Amino acid sequence: MKIVKILKFFITIIVIILIIQLFYVLYFFLFAKDNKFYFDGVNSISYNEGSFFTVGSNNDNTKYFEKAKVSSYDDNFNKVKEKLYNNEFSSTYYDLLLDDNSVVTVGSYEVDKKDHKNGNTKALLVKYDKDGNVLFERTFGSLDKTSFTGIINDKYYYATGFSNSENNSNGGAYLLKIDKVNGTIKWKKHYGNSYYGKYNDLIKIGDYIYTVGLFDKNIGIICKYDMNGKLISNYKYKYTDDIGFSSIVSDGEYLYVTGAKKYSDNKRALLLKFNFDLDKEDEVIYNKNNSRYNRLILSNDKIIVIGIDKVDNYNGIIGMYNKSLEEIDVVSYGKDEDTYFTDIIEVDGNYVVCGYSSYKRNYLTKFITFSNALKVLVTK
């Protein structure tokens, strides 16, 4: 009799567990899947002859895997064409350049289910013709987390990125020289901590390439290379956030770099000025906590920066400085929604900012045109 009671007890427990699991499965398929948000965001923007070109990612209405996308818009931001990268798992594009009648995109993608589960990626470069047909596609990276982050056009393409791993010392921040015709990698150079190191942006000035990124945890980096990939000099900056330095431009006399300065309990947006020998000339910090500057451009004798700050929600911020790094104005954009500013270009004397904003639990692409006085002219 005692054995029978014990068996009944265990059977009851098993039945309860099965019922709980059944409810969980039903909930996931009936409710949880529908509760996943839709994402459609832009990471970089270019403009040519009345058309805007952007790259980013969206989850293609599946609300699960993100797909890298390249899109074109007319001058009123009406979408003309869009091409998604055709892979089974997640992918995204971070930067693009326009090269004659082609669009060259760089980013990363997940190869298989194991990559998706572990958050691992390979770097991805795809060159499209003006109709969205793939001219060539190249991948790079054998380490855990690898991605291209930026690309510039010269006689060759030069790309920045990273290949990070806990188990391989050959990782870190990467600079690559790539053939424009077929995408063959001519050389690749890595630098920095194999787990944290990354380059986020680059610029060519004369016979040198300058890169910016993260050397090690919370250590920003700016490096100078010759055209053969030889590291000439570098400057390390303590302390940044986990992105490091994120953008670089030059006025022909100095280099200007954006990022965030790390404090014990917050971070603040950062703008720096270097000479071509990588001596730091000056820096300025935005006076709001939980902020960073992502990108910058030069506009006549002004420096225009964009980024984000956070109070209750994330807000986009756009700022104007003179070349002595004196703040002229910084404007916050966004109220009850999260807004992320990711890139900026100047078109016809105005500043076109792209990114994405939250809307009813989803995230959608956003375009805002600011005047040269940082007043909002158009939102789309």
N, C-alpha and C positions, 0 to 999 in steps of 0.2 A: 504493500500500500504506500509506504514511504517513497519507494522508487518511482511509482506511478505519479505521485505528487511532484516529485523533482522533475520528471520528464515533462509533465504538463506546464510547469513553471518555465522551463527552458524553451518549450515550444511557443508559449505565449510571448516570451522575450523576442524570439526569432520573428514571429508574426508582426510584432510591433515595429521591429527594425525594418522589415520588408515594407510595411505600410508607410513608414517615414521616408524610406528611399523612393517609393512610388510617388508620394506627394512631391518630393524634391524634383524628380524627373518631370512630372506633370507641370510643376511650377516653372521649371526652366524652359520647357518648350512652349508653354502657353503664355507666360508672362515675362520671364527674365530676358528672353531673346528680344522681345519687343521693347524692353526698357533700355537696351543698349542704344547709345546716342549715335546720331548720324554726324559724320565729320567731313568737312570739305574746307581745306585750308590752302593758303598760298605762302610759299617761302621766299620766292624771288620774282622780280619783275623787270622786263626790258621793254623798250619802245622803239618802233621803226615805222616811218611813213604812215602814220595814222592808225597803227595797230599796236596793241599791247600784247605781250607774250609773258606767260607766267608758268611757274612750275610749283608743285606741291604734292598733295595727296588727297584722296577721299576714299571712303569705304564703300562706294559704288552701290549704295542702298542695301548692302548685305548687313551693315551694322556690325561687321566683324573684322575682316581683313582690310587694311588700308592698301590702296593702289596708287603708285606713282602716277602723276598726271602732268601733261603739258597742254596748255590752253592758249587760245588767241581770242582777243576781244577787239571790237571796234573802239573808236575814240570816245564813245559814250558808255563803255564798259558792258556792252551787250556781247554775250559769248558767241563767237563765230564757229570755232572748232575746239574739240577736246579729244585727246588721245590718252588712254590709260595703258600702263605697262602690263603686259599680259603674263603675269606669273600667278601661281596657285596661292601663294601666301602673301604676306605684307611687303610693301615697298614704298619708297618715297623719293622725290627729287628735292634737292636743297638749293641748287643753283643752275643757271643756264647762261648761254651766250648765243648771240646771233652771228652767224658766219655766212655771209652772202645770202643764199636762199635756204639755208639750213638752220636748224635749232639744235644746239648741243646741250644735253642735260646730264647732270651728275647727281648721284644719291646712293641709295643702298637698297638691298632686297634680301628677303629670307629664302633660303634654298629649299628647305623642307620642314616637316612638322617638328623635328628636333630643334632646328634653328628658331622656329616660332616659340616653342616652349621655353627655350633658354635665352631668348632675346638676342640671338646672334644674327649677323648679317654679313653679306659681301658687298664691296663697293661696285657701283654700276655706272657706266657711261653709255648713253644712247644718242646717236646722231640721227635726226629726222630731216627729211626734205620738207619743202613748204606745204606739202599736202598731208603730212603726218606719216609718210612711209619711212620705215627704218632703213637707214643707209648702212649703219653698222652698230653693233652692240658689243661692249667689252666689259668684263668683270675683273675684279682684282681682290686678293686677300685670301689667305689660308688660315689666318688666326680667328679668334672667336668673334670679335666685333670689329667690322671693317666698313668704312664708308668714305665716299668722296663728299667734300663739303663746299668746294669752290673751284672755279675754272676761269682761266683767262686765255685770250687768243693772241698768238704771235705767229712766227713761222711754224711753230708747233703749238699744240695745246699744253698748258701747264695747269696741273690740278693739285689741290690740297686735300688732305683727308687724314685718316688714322686707321691703324690696325692694332687693336688692343687685345692683350691676353695676360692672364696670370702666369702662364706656363711657358712663355716664349720671350726671350730677351730681344728678338728682332722686331718687336712691335714699336708702337709709339706714334708720334706725328709723322705724316708722310708728305713729301713733295714729289710729283711725278712729271716727266716729260713724255708727251703722247703724240704719235703721228696723226696728222689731220686727215689723211686719206683713208687709213684702215684701222686706226685706233691702237696700233702696236705701241706698247710701252717701251720707250727708248732707254730711260733709266728711272730709278726710284731711289729716294733717299729718306731714311727715317732718323728721328731724333727725339729724345725725351723719354720719359718713363713709359715702359711697355704696357702698363695697365691704364695710365691716365693720359698720356701724351696725345695731343691732337692739334692739327692745324685747321683753322676755320676760314681763312681768307688769304688772299695773296695779291700782289701788285708788281708789275715790271717797271723799273725805272732805269733807263740806259741799258747797261750790261749786267744788271743785277735784278734778282727777284727777292722781294721781301714777303715774309709770311708771318702770320700772327695766330696764336692759339694758346694751348695749355701745355706747359712743360712737365709738370707733376701736380699732384693734388694741391689746389689753391695757389699755384705759381703760374702766372701768365708769362708768355714768351713772345718776343719778336726776333726774327732771324733774317740774316742777309746771306744770300747765295749768289755765286756766279752762275753763268749760263750752262756750266757743265755739272751743276749740282754740288759744287764744293761749298761747304759752310764757311763763310768769311768771318762773321761775328754774330753775337746774340746778346739779348738783354733779358734778364729774368726779373719778374716783378712779384713781390709778396705784398699783400695776399689778394687773390682774386676768388671768384666763385668757381664752380666746377665746369664752367664753360671757358673761362679765361678771356683773352682778348678775342674779339669776334669780328672786327672789320678794320680795314686800313685804306686810306687814300693819301694822295700827295698833291701839293700845290706847286711842285717843282723846286721848292726850297726846304720843306719840312714834310715829315710823315705825321699823320693824325690817326689815332687808334681809339677804338671804343671797347668797353667791357664793364666790369663791376668790381668795386673794392670790397673785400670781405672783412666784416667785423665779427666779434664774438657771437652776436645774436642776430645779425642782419647783414645786408649788403646794400651798397649805394652805387648808382650809375657813375661811370668813370669815363673821362675823356683825357687823352694824353697826347703830347707833342714830342717828337723825336727828330734829331738831325739824321742825315744819311749814314753816319757812322754809328747810329743807335745809341747816342748819348741822349738821355731824357732831358728835354728842355723845360717841360712844365706839365702839370696835371691839374684837373679840376674835378670836384666831386659834387654831384647833384645832392641837394640837401634833404631828400626824402628817403626814409628807410625802405627796404624791400624793392629796390629799383635797379635797373640795368639799362645801358645803352647797347642796342644790338647792331645797328648799322649807321653809316654816316655818308654824306656827300659834301662836296664843296660847291657853293653857289656864289659866284663873284668873289667877294672878300669875306664871305660868311661860311661857317661850318654848321651844317644842319644834321642833327642826330635824331634817331628814333629809338624807342625801346618800350619798356613796361615798368609800371610800379604797382604796388598792391597795398590797398587799405582794407576794405571789406572784399572788394573784387579786384581782379587784374584790370588795369587801365593802360591804354596806349599812351605814350608820351612822345612829343616832338619838341625839340629844343633848337635854339639858335645861339651861336657863339661867334665872337670875332676871332681872328687868328692869334690873338694873345690869350685865348681861352677865357675871356670874360663873358659871363652869361648875359645875353640880351633878353631872352624870354624862353620859358619852358611851359608848354601847354599840355594838360592832361585831357584825354578823350575817353569817354565811357562813363556810364552811371551804374545801373543795376545789373549790367551784363559784364561778362569777362571779355576783354578786348586785348588782342595781342598784335603789336606792330612788328613786322618781320623784314620789310625792305622798303626802300624809298628811291625814287628817281625824280629828276626835274624835267618837266615838259612845258614848253611855252611860258617859262617864268614862274610856274606854279610847282608845288611839290605833291607828287602822287605817292601815297603810302598804301601798302597792301598788308594783308594779314588775315585774321579771322576773329569772329565774335560769337559768343554764345547766344542762342535764341531758342527758348522753350526746350532747354536741356540738350539742344543740338549745337553744333559749331559750324558756322557758315563763312565762306569767303567774304572779305570786306575790302572795299576800296574807298579811300578818303582823299579828296583833293584839297590841299591847303594853299592859301595865298602866300605871297612872300612876306606877309605880316602874320603868318601862322593862324589865319582865320579859316574856318571850314567853308569851302565853296560847294563841294559836291560829295555826297555819300552814296554808295551803291552796294 
